[in-house]
Amino acid sequence: MAERTSAETPGPGGGTTALLDGRPLVVLVGLAAVVVVVLGLRAMSDLLGLVFLALVMTVAAHPLRGWFQRRGLPGWMGTAVALVAVYTAILALSVSLLIAGAQFATLIPSYQAELDRMLDGVTGGLEQLGIGEERLAQMFAGFDLGRLAEFAGGLLGGLLGLLSDVFFIVTLVLFMVVDAGSFPQKLARLRGTHGELAAALRGFAAVSRKYLLVTTVFGLVVAVIDTAALAWLGVPVAVLWGLLAFVTNYIPNIGFVIGVVPPAIIALLEGGPGLMLAVVAVYSGINVVIQSFIQPKIVGDAVGLSATITMLSLVFWAATLGALGALLAVPLTLFFKAVLIDADPRARWVTPLLSGGTARDPAPAGAGADRGVPAGAGVPGGPVRGDRPPAEEPVPPGGRPGGTGFSVGPVGLEPTTEGL
């Protein structure tokens, strides 16, 4: 007699009914494993955030190396150019943050008199409404720009402390960029045994480059327009707020809100409520038009994440990895989507649930064969339309079905011989 694996009770017809078929237990164990993994990520958040930042920079700069190789130039030259590009970006961002922190720390104390005058006016109005002085003193006891200046000074000290992290990133990027030269050969060997995973990694690299390119371009556009508008309105240190707008553009959905608060407060202290409302109106007009209408249409469904999933990803990665998690929320989600979903045909049914309304449903393996389209055509890592897979590297059974949740455009794509 087969050994029973679950408790049984007599059924209505004299049979038996399983009290526990195993599925709830599997779900509970899976949820417990997720909790353990998340706690582990939070415990190592500082290290993991920096490592993934270095990885994203390496992926973004890797096409430079391929460009040199396709023109017959030495590989070391492309590696050197990629390193210079990444190091230039790191240096520019670090110097800009240090200068911005110093300006902010010196700017805040100069508005203490304006804040006191404004609070006196508000206090007088509230007293006329019958609110007592003792209650007002409790309400406005925390409004002290001196404390904000201390916070800004601590923030500047923290930015200076990031120099050690910058050194770690620089060193890590050096090793990653050098190792990226051998990654095409590693992917070629991986395709022989795990073709789906190799294609998913190439797809992650291509989509991440497109996302970073579009986000950077629109961040520069928003920063320039915001800086010009703030300078025209007479808001102090407009360049500083433009830099903040550029950085917060990488934070999906709520980056605009974070970027508008500091210049709005300075505008209130500098010119009163009218100037503050003007700043909010200008920021809202610029960012709503660009970030809500133009930018999503250009990106399209390349990322393959709906607005809701993007927002939830932002909340999750910000809570798990902190500020770097907020900045890298989309690339992080794309990476885990590629490894856990795109690389596993059994999990690909999740893709339509994560994608926006324009994303295609996953097609069954070989669905395009009867239409004259090779299996995997149009998919990162699949054969180019009309081409045959190399004989020594046959396409895995089932190929790479189309509609993995994103359609990769020409930005950042490379031939399969270039790996990532």
Contacts in CASP RR format, 6 or more apart in sequence:
PFRMAT RR
TARGET T0000
AUTHOR 0000-0000-0000
METHOD contacts of the structure
MODEL  1
MAERTSAETPGPGGGTTALLDGRPLVVLVGLAAVVVVVLGLRAMSDLLGL
VFLALVMTVAAHPLRGWFQRRGLPGWMGTAVALVAVYTAILALSVSLLIA
GAQFATLIPSYQAELDRMLDGVTGGLEQLGIGEERLAQMFAGFDLGRLAE
FAGGLLGGLLGLLSDVFFIVTLVLFMVVDAGSFPQKLARLRGTHGELAAA
LRGFAAVSRKYLLVTTVFGLVVAVIDTAALAWLGVPVAVLWGLLAFVTNY
IPNIGFVIGVVPPAIIALLEGGPGLMLAVVAVYSGINVVIQSFIQPKIVG
DAVGLSATITMLSLVFWAATLGALGALLAVPLTLFFKAVLIDADPRARWV
TPLLSGGTARDPAPAGAGADRGVPAGAGVPGGPVRGDRPPAEEPVPPGGR
PGGTGFSVGPVGLEPTTEGL
6 18 0 8 1.000
6 19 0 8 1.000
6 20 0 8 1.000
6 21 0 8 1.000
6 22 0 8 1.000
7 18 0 8 1.000
7 19 0 8 1.000
7 20 0 8 1.000
8 16 0 8 1.000
8 17 0 8 1.000
8 18 0 8 1.000
8 19 0 8 1.000
9 16 0 8 1.000
9 17 0 8 1.000
9 19 0 8 1.000
10 16 0 8 1.000
10 17 0 8 1.000
11 17 0 8 1.000
38 320 0 8 1.000
41 48 0 8 1.000
41 320 0 8 1.000
41 321 0 8 1.000
42 319 0 8 1.000
42 320 0 8 1.000
42 321 0 8 1.000
45 320 0 8 1.000
45 321 0 8 1.000
45 322 0 8 1.000
48 321 0 8 1.000
49 321 0 8 1.000
49 324 0 8 1.000
49 325 0 8 1.000
49 328 0 8 1.000
50 165 0 8 1.000
50 168 0 8 1.000
50 169 0 8 1.000
50 172 0 8 1.000
50 324 0 8 1.000
51 172 0 8 1.000
52 324 0 8 1.000
52 328 0 8 1.000
52 331 0 8 1.000
52 332 0 8 1.000
52 335 0 8 1.000
53 169 0 8 1.000
53 324 0 8 1.000
53 328 0 8 1.000
54 169 0 8 1.000
54 172 0 8 1.000
54 173 0 8 1.000
54 176 0 8 1.000
55 176 0 8 1.000
56 208 0 8 1.000
56 212 0 8 1.000
56 328 0 8 1.000
56 331 0 8 1.000
57 86 0 8 1.000
57 89 0 8 1.000
57 90 0 8 1.000
57 169 0 8 1.000
57 173 0 8 1.000
58 82 0 8 1.000
58 86 0 8 1.000
58 173 0 8 1.000
58 176 0 8 1.000
58 177 0 8 1.000
58 180 0 8 1.000
59 205 0 8 1.000
59 208 0 8 1.000
59 209 0 8 1.000
59 420 0 8 1.000
60 86 0 8 1.000
60 208 0 8 1.000
60 209 0 8 1.000
60 212 0 8 1.000
61 82 0 8 1.000
61 83 0 8 1.000
61 85 0 8 1.000
61 86 0 8 1.000
61 177 0 8 1.000
62 82 0 8 1.000
62 177 0 8 1.000
62 180 0 8 1.000
62 205 0 8 1.000
62 420 0 8 1.000
63 209 0 8 1.000
63 412 0 8 1.000
63 414 0 8 1.000
64 78 0 8 1.000
64 81 0 8 1.000
64 82 0 8 1.000
64 85 0 8 1.000
65 75 0 8 1.000
65 78 0 8 1.000
65 79 0 8 1.000
65 81 0 8 1.000
65 82 0 8 1.000
65 177 0 8 1.000
65 180 0 8 1.000
65 181 0 8 1.000
66 78 0 8 1.000
66 414 0 8 1.000
66 418 0 8 1.000
67 78 0 8 1.000
68 74 0 8 1.000
68 75 0 8 1.000
68 77 0 8 1.000
68 78 0 8 1.000
68 81 0 8 1.000
69 75 0 8 1.000
69 78 0 8 1.000
69 418 0 8 1.000
75 181 0 8 1.000
79 177 0 8 1.000
79 178 0 8 1.000
79 180 0 8 1.000
79 181 0 8 1.000
82 177 0 8 1.000
82 180 0 8 1.000
83 173 0 8 1.000
83 174 0 8 1.000
83 177 0 8 1.000
86 173 0 8 1.000
86 177 0 8 1.000
87 170 0 8 1.000
87 173 0 8 1.000
90 166 0 8 1.000
90 169 0 8 1.000
90 170 0 8 1.000
90 173 0 8 1.000
94 162 0 8 1.000
94 163 0 8 1.000
94 166 0 8 1.000
96 243 0 8 1.000
97 159 0 8 1.000
97 162 0 8 1.000
98 156 0 8 1.000
98 159 0 8 1.000
98 160 0 8 1.000
100 240 0 8 1.000
100 243 0 8 1.000
100 244 0 8 1.000
101 152 0 8 1.000
101 153 0 8 1.000
101 155 0 8 1.000
101 156 0 8 1.000
101 159 0 8 1.000
102 156 0 8 1.000
103 237 0 8 1.000
103 240 0 8 1.000
104 152 0 8 1.000
104 155 0 8 1.000
104 156 0 8 1.000
104 237 0 8 1.000
104 240 0 8 1.000
104 262 0 8 1.000
105 149 0 8 1.000
105 152 0 8 1.000
105 153 0 8 1.000
105 155 0 8 1.000
105 156 0 8 1.000
107 236 0 8 1.000
107 237 0 8 1.000
107 266 0 8 1.000
108 145 0 8 1.000
108 146 0 8 1.000
108 148 0 8 1.000
108 149 0 8 1.000
108 152 0 8 1.000
109 145 0 8 1.000
109 146 0 8 1.000
109 149 0 8 1.000
111 145 0 8 1.000
111 266 0 8 1.000
111 269 0 8 1.000
111 270 0 8 1.000
112 145 0 8 1.000
112 146 0 8 1.000
114 269 0 8 1.000
114 270 0 8 1.000
115 143 0 8 1.000
115 145 0 8 1.000
115 269 0 8 1.000
118 268 0 8 1.000
118 269 0 8 1.000
118 272 0 8 1.000
119 140 0 8 1.000
119 143 0 8 1.000
122 140 0 8 1.000
123 136 0 8 1.000
123 140 0 8 1.000
126 136 0 8 1.000
127 133 0 8 1.000
127 136 0 8 1.000
180 420 0 8 1.000
183 419 0 8 1.000
183 420 0 8 1.000
184 417 0 8 1.000
184 418 0 8 1.000
184 419 0 8 1.000
184 420 0 8 1.000
187 198 0 8 1.000
187 201 0 8 1.000
187 202 0 8 1.000
187 416 0 8 1.000
187 419 0 8 1.000
187 420 0 8 1.000
188 393 0 8 1.000
188 417 0 8 1.000
188 419 0 8 1.000
190 197 0 8 1.000
190 198 0 8 1.000
191 198 0 8 1.000
191 199 0 8 1.000
191 393 0 8 1.000
192 198 0 8 1.000
192 393 0 8 1.000
192 396 0 8 1.000
194 343 0 8 1.000
195 396 0 8 1.000
195 400 0 8 1.000
196 342 0 8 1.000
196 343 0 8 1.000
196 344 0 8 1.000
196 345 0 8 1.000
196 396 0 8 1.000
196 399 0 8 1.000
196 400 0 8 1.000
197 339 0 8 1.000
197 343 0 8 1.000
198 381 0 8 1.000
199 342 0 8 1.000
199 343 0 8 1.000
199 379 0 8 1.000
199 380 0 8 1.000
199 381 0 8 1.000
199 382 0 8 1.000
199 400 0 8 1.000
200 338 0 8 1.000
200 339 0 8 1.000
200 342 0 8 1.000
200 343 0 8 1.000
200 380 0 8 1.000
200 404 0 8 1.000
201 338 0 8 1.000
201 339 0 8 1.000
201 343 0 8 1.000
201 420 0 8 1.000
202 380 0 8 1.000
202 381 0 8 1.000
202 416 0 8 1.000
202 419 0 8 1.000
202 420 0 8 1.000
203 338 0 8 1.000
203 342 0 8 1.000
203 380 0 8 1.000
203 381 0 8 1.000
203 406 0 8 1.000
203 408 0 8 1.000
204 334 0 8 1.000
204 335 0 8 1.000
204 337 0 8 1.000
204 338 0 8 1.000
204 339 0 8 1.000
204 342 0 8 1.000
205 419 0 8 1.000
205 420 0 8 1.000
206 380 0 8 1.000
206 408 0 8 1.000
206 409 0 8 1.000
206 412 0 8 1.000
206 413 0 8 1.000
206 414 0 8 1.000
207 302 0 8 1.000
207 303 0 8 1.000
207 304 0 8 1.000
207 334 0 8 1.000
207 380 0 8 1.000
207 406 0 8 1.000
207 408 0 8 1.000
208 331 0 8 1.000
208 334 0 8 1.000
208 335 0 8 1.000
209 411 0 8 1.000
209 412 0 8 1.000
210 299 0 8 1.000
210 302 0 8 1.000
210 408 0 8 1.000
210 409 0 8 1.000
210 411 0 8 1.000
210 412 0 8 1.000
211 299 0 8 1.000
211 302 0 8 1.000
211 303 0 8 1.000
211 330 0 8 1.000
211 331 0 8 1.000
211 334 0 8 1.000
212 331 0 8 1.000
213 411 0 8 1.000
213 412 0 8 1.000
214 295 0 8 1.000
214 298 0 8 1.000
214 299 0 8 1.000
214 411 0 8 1.000
215 249 0 8 1.000
215 250 0 8 1.000
215 295 0 8 1.000
218 249 0 8 1.000
218 290 0 8 1.000
218 291 0 8 1.000
218 294 0 8 1.000
218 295 0 8 1.000
219 245 0 8 1.000
219 246 0 8 1.000
219 249 0 8 1.000
220 246 0 8 1.000
221 290 0 8 1.000
222 245 0 8 1.000
222 246 0 8 1.000
222 249 0 8 1.000
222 286 0 8 1.000
222 287 0 8 1.000
222 290 0 8 1.000
222 291 0 8 1.000
223 242 0 8 1.000
223 243 0 8 1.000
223 245 0 8 1.000
223 246 0 8 1.000
223 249 0 8 1.000
224 242 0 8 1.000
225 286 0 8 1.000
226 238 0 8 1.000
226 241 0 8 1.000
226 242 0 8 1.000
226 245 0 8 1.000
226 282 0 8 1.000
226 283 0 8 1.000
226 286 0 8 1.000
227 238 0 8 1.000
227 239 0 8 1.000
227 241 0 8 1.000
227 242 0 8 1.000
227 245 0 8 1.000
228 238 0 8 1.000
229 282 0 8 1.000
229 283 0 8 1.000
229 286 0 8 1.000
230 238 0 8 1.000
230 241 0 8 1.000
230 242 0 8 1.000
230 263 0 8 1.000
230 279 0 8 1.000
230 282 0 8 1.000
231 238 0 8 1.000
233 267 0 8 1.000
233 275 0 8 1.000
233 278 0 8 1.000
233 279 0 8 1.000
233 282 0 8 1.000
234 270 0 8 1.000
234 275 0 8 1.000
235 241 0 8 1.000
235 263 0 8 1.000
235 266 0 8 1.000
235 267 0 8 1.000
235 270 0 8 1.000
235 275 0 8 1.000
235 279 0 8 1.000
236 266 0 8 1.000
236 270 0 8 1.000
237 266 0 8 1.000
238 263 0 8 1.000
241 259 0 8 1.000
241 262 0 8 1.000
241 263 0 8 1.000
241 266 0 8 1.000
244 259 0 8 1.000
244 262 0 8 1.000
244 263 0 8 1.000
245 259 0 8 1.000
247 327 0 8 1.000
248 255 0 8 1.000
248 256 0 8 1.000
248 258 0 8 1.000
248 259 0 8 1.000
249 255 0 8 1.000
249 291 0 8 1.000
250 327 0 8 1.000
250 328 0 8 1.000
251 258 0 8 1.000
251 314 0 8 1.000
251 326 0 8 1.000
251 327 0 8 1.000
251 329 0 8 1.000
252 310 0 8 1.000
252 311 0 8 1.000
252 313 0 8 1.000
252 314 0 8 1.000
252 329 0 8 1.000
252 330 0 8 1.000
253 307 0 8 1.000
253 310 0 8 1.000
253 311 0 8 1.000
253 314 0 8 1.000
254 314 0 8 1.000
256 283 0 8 1.000
256 287 0 8 1.000
256 288 0 8 1.000
256 291 0 8 1.000
259 283 0 8 1.000
260 279 0 8 1.000
260 280 0 8 1.000
260 283 0 8 1.000
260 284 0 8 1.000
260 287 0 8 1.000
263 279 0 8 1.000
263 283 0 8 1.000
264 276 0 8 1.000
264 279 0 8 1.000
264 280 0 8 1.000
264 283 0 8 1.000
265 276 0 8 1.000
267 275 0 8 1.000
267 276 0 8 1.000
267 278 0 8 1.000
267 279 0 8 1.000
268 275 0 8 1.000
268 276 0 8 1.000
300 358 0 8 1.000
301 355 0 8 1.000
301 356 0 8 1.000
301 357 0 8 1.000
301 358 0 8 1.000
301 359 0 8 1.000
301 405 0 8 1.000
301 406 0 8 1.000
301 407 0 8 1.000
302 406 0 8 1.000
302 407 0 8 1.000
302 408 0 8 1.000
302 409 0 8 1.000
303 310 0 8 1.000
303 330 0 8 1.000
303 334 0 8 1.000
303 406 0 8 1.000
304 354 0 8 1.000
304 355 0 8 1.000
304 356 0 8 1.000
304 359 0 8 1.000
304 405 0 8 1.000
304 406 0 8 1.000
305 313 0 8 1.000
305 330 0 8 1.000
305 333 0 8 1.000
305 334 0 8 1.000
305 337 0 8 1.000
305 354 0 8 1.000
305 355 0 8 1.000
305 356 0 8 1.000
306 354 0 8 1.000
306 355 0 8 1.000
306 356 0 8 1.000
306 357 0 8 1.000
307 356 0 8 1.000
309 333 0 8 1.000
309 354 0 8 1.000
310 329 0 8 1.000
310 330 0 8 1.000
310 333 0 8 1.000
313 329 0 8 1.000
313 330 0 8 1.000
313 332 0 8 1.000
313 333 0 8 1.000
314 326 0 8 1.000
314 329 0 8 1.000
316 329 0 8 1.000
317 325 0 8 1.000
317 326 0 8 1.000
317 328 0 8 1.000
317 329 0 8 1.000
317 332 0 8 1.000
317 333 0 8 1.000
318 325 0 8 1.000
318 326 0 8 1.000
318 329 0 8 1.000
321 328 0 8 1.000
321 332 0 8 1.000
325 332 0 8 1.000
337 354 0 8 1.000
340 347 0 8 1.000
341 347 0 8 1.000
341 348 0 8 1.000
341 350 0 8 1.000
341 351 0 8 1.000
341 354 0 8 1.000
342 348 0 8 1.000
342 351 0 8 1.000
342 404 0 8 1.000
345 365 0 8 1.000
345 398 0 8 1.000
345 401 0 8 1.000
348 362 0 8 1.000
348 401 0 8 1.000
348 404 0 8 1.000
349 362 0 8 1.000
351 359 0 8 1.000
351 361 0 8 1.000
351 362 0 8 1.000
351 403 0 8 1.000
351 404 0 8 1.000
351 405 0 8 1.000
352 359 0 8 1.000
352 361 0 8 1.000
352 362 0 8 1.000
352 405 0 8 1.000
354 405 0 8 1.000
355 405 0 8 1.000
355 406 0 8 1.000
359 403 0 8 1.000
359 405 0 8 1.000
359 406 0 8 1.000
360 402 0 8 1.000
360 403 0 8 1.000
360 405 0 8 1.000
360 407 0 8 1.000
361 403 0 8 1.000
362 401 0 8 1.000
362 402 0 8 1.000
362 403 0 8 1.000
362 404 0 8 1.000
362 405 0 8 1.000
363 401 0 8 1.000
363 402 0 8 1.000
363 403 0 8 1.000
364 401 0 8 1.000
365 375 0 8 1.000
365 397 0 8 1.000
365 398 0 8 1.000
365 399 0 8 1.000
365 401 0 8 1.000
366 375 0 8 1.000
366 376 0 8 1.000
366 398 0 8 1.000
366 399 0 8 1.000
366 401 0 8 1.000
367 375 0 8 1.000
367 401 0 8 1.000
367 402 0 8 1.000
368 374 0 8 1.000
368 375 0 8 1.000
368 377 0 8 1.000
369 375 0 8 1.000
373 385 0 8 1.000
374 382 0 8 1.000
374 383 0 8 1.000
374 385 0 8 1.000
374 386 0 8 1.000
374 387 0 8 1.000
374 388 0 8 1.000
374 389 0 8 1.000
375 395 0 8 1.000
375 398 0 8 1.000
375 399 0 8 1.000
375 400 0 8 1.000
375 401 0 8 1.000
376 382 0 8 1.000
376 383 0 8 1.000
376 395 0 8 1.000
376 399 0 8 1.000
376 400 0 8 1.000
376 401 0 8 1.000
376 402 0 8 1.000
377 383 0 8 1.000
377 384 0 8 1.000
377 385 0 8 1.000
377 386 0 8 1.000
378 384 0 8 1.000
378 385 0 8 1.000
378 402 0 8 1.000
378 407 0 8 1.000
378 408 0 8 1.000
379 400 0 8 1.000
379 401 0 8 1.000
379 402 0 8 1.000
379 403 0 8 1.000
379 404 0 8 1.000
380 408 0 8 1.000
380 413 0 8 1.000
381 400 0 8 1.000
381 416 0 8 1.000
382 395 0 8 1.000
382 399 0 8 1.000
382 400 0 8 1.000
382 416 0 8 1.000
383 389 0 8 1.000
383 395 0 8 1.000
389 395 0 8 1.000
414 420 0 8 1.000
END
